[in-house]
Amino acid sequence: MSHMCPLCNGFQQFHYQCSKCGHHIEEVGRIMDYFDDYSAYMEIDQLKQIDGIPTTLSGHECAHLFYCPMCHHEEVKLIEE
């Protein structure tokens, strides 16, 4: 079975509030895309082994970074694939 992130593939939108100020936070991409200049082109499952989150590979989760434009807080949300 192939697992696909509904956020990466545009199947679904997610709306979260900032845990600091309650303002709407914006999705700014997968956290693994911020590792280095080439990480966006690497195999996703390979990057999940080194993303620092132990459940992303085994739990079929995709870690996305969300940013609050109001208070500048950043949060990582795990999206079920």
C-alpha positions as CSV (number, residue, x, y, z in Angstrom):
1,M,0.0,0.0,0.0
2,S,1.3,3.4,-0.9
3,H,0.9,6.2,1.6
4,M,0.6,9.8,0.4
5,C,0.4,13.0,2.4
6,P,-2.9,14.7,1.7
7,L,-1.4,18.1,2.4
8,C,1.6,17.6,0.1
9,N,-0.6,16.3,-2.7
10,G,-3.4,18.9,-2.3
11,F,-6.1,16.4,-1.3
12,Q,-6.9,18.2,1.9
13,Q,-6.3,21.5,3.6
14,F,-5.6,21.8,7.3
15,H,-6.4,24.8,9.5
16,Y,-4.7,25.2,12.8
17,Q,-4.4,27.9,15.4
18,C,-1.2,29.1,16.9
19,S,-0.5,27.5,20.3
20,K,1.0,30.8,21.5
21,C,-1.5,33.5,20.4
22,G,-4.4,31.7,18.8
23,H,-4.0,33.3,15.4
24,H,-4.4,31.2,12.2
25,I,-1.0,29.6,11.3
26,E,0.1,29.1,7.8
27,E,1.7,25.9,6.4
28,V,5.1,26.6,4.9
29,G,6.2,23.2,3.8
30,R,7.6,19.9,4.9
31,I,10.3,20.2,7.6
32,M,12.6,17.9,5.6
33,D,12.7,20.5,2.8
34,Y,14.5,22.9,5.1
35,F,17.4,20.5,5.9
36,D,19.6,21.6,3.1
37,D,19.6,22.7,-0.6
38,Y,19.1,19.1,-1.9
39,S,16.7,17.6,0.7
40,A,13.7,18.5,-1.4
41,Y,15.0,16.1,-4.1
42,M,15.8,13.2,-1.9
43,E,13.7,10.1,-1.3
44,I,11.0,10.9,1.3
45,D,11.3,7.6,3.3
46,Q,15.1,8.1,3.5
47,L,14.7,11.6,4.9
48,K,12.1,10.3,7.5
49,Q,14.8,8.2,9.0
50,I,16.8,11.3,9.9
51,D,14.2,13.9,10.5
52,G,14.4,13.7,14.3
53,I,10.9,12.5,14.7
54,P,10.8,8.7,15.5
55,T,7.2,8.1,14.2
56,T,7.2,9.7,10.8
57,L,8.4,6.6,8.9
58,S,6.8,3.8,11.0
59,G,3.6,5.8,11.6
60,H,3.2,7.0,8.0
61,E,3.3,10.7,9.0
62,C,4.5,13.7,7.2
63,A,6.0,16.5,9.3
64,H,5.0,20.0,8.1
65,L,6.1,23.3,9.4
66,F,3.5,25.9,10.3
67,Y,4.2,29.6,10.9
68,C,2.3,32.3,12.7
69,P,2.5,35.6,11.0
70,M,1.1,37.4,14.1
71,C,3.7,36.3,16.7
72,H,6.3,34.5,14.5
73,H,5.9,31.2,16.3
74,E,6.7,28.0,14.4
75,E,5.1,24.7,15.0
76,V,5.6,21.2,13.5
77,K,2.4,19.3,12.8
78,L,2.3,15.6,11.9
79,I,-0.1,14.9,9.0
80,E,-1.3,11.3,8.7
81,E,-0.6,9.8,5.3
